[in-house]
Amino acid sequence: MRRFAVALVLLALITAAPASAIIRPQKGMSGITLGMTKAQVRAKLGSPVGSGGGRLYFARVWVGFRLGRAVEITTTRSTEHTGSGLGVGSSEAAVHNSYPSVACTAVGGFRRCRLGSGQPGTRATDFLIGHGRVLQITVSLLPG
């Protein structure tokens, strides 16, 4: 019985998303906020698993930089989610239900549902959708 209890605790620890896995639309995710420096991002997430093209790649997210500041945070992991539980794997209908103001358009065989005006210099949250499900979520500061 003790082994079973230990196994349940370990399973809960493995499957539970940390509090920092919350996506905050137009602000950030995984404890990273737009505008952070590379040093601040590394202090939060540790060493990246890779880098290139102005990005640092971590297990849960990748972070794009412009002028030394985080301007894009992207995930394809289902462990990242909004406070209401919306995340990778959610349906497009769930995106609309959670964010009635979201605007969706077709983009290269996929759909992109965007929170935000899309104007240069503003913040946006994009939900990339394929086959009716969220595949990727990006919080970004659009180039001005």
Residue, then its C-alpha position, 0 to 999 in steps of 0.5 A: m500500500r505504501r508503494f502505491a501511495v508513493a507512486l501516486v505522489l510521484l505521478a502527481l508531481i510529474t503531471a502537475a504543471p508548475a504555477s509558472a506554466i500559466i500563460r498570461p495573454q499579452k504579458g508572458m508565460s512560464g514565468i517569463t514576461l515580455g521585456m526581460t533580458k536574456a540574463q533574467v530569462r536564464a535566471k528563471l528557466g536555467s540553461p537553454v537546451g539550444s539557441g539560434g536565430g535570436r532565440l533561446y530554446f528551453a524545454r517548455v518554451w522558446v524566447g525570441f529577443r530583439l535589442g537584448r529584450a524578450v519580444e516573443i515567447t512560444t510554446t507547443r507544450s500542453t503543460e502551458h495554459t491560461g488561468s482558465g485552462l486554455g492551452v495546446g490541445s484546446s479546441e478553436a471553440a474553446v479559444h472563442n469561448s475564453y476570448p470572445s474578441v479573438a480574431c481568426t484568419a487562415v494562414g498557410g493551411f492553418r488558422r491563427c487566432r489573435l488577441g490584440s489589435g495586431q498594430p506595430g508596437t502592440r502586444a499580441t497573443d496568437f493561437l496557431i490552430g490546425h485540425g481545429r486544435v491549438l498547436q502553438i501559443t505565442v505571446s509577443l511584442l509586435p515590431g514597431 
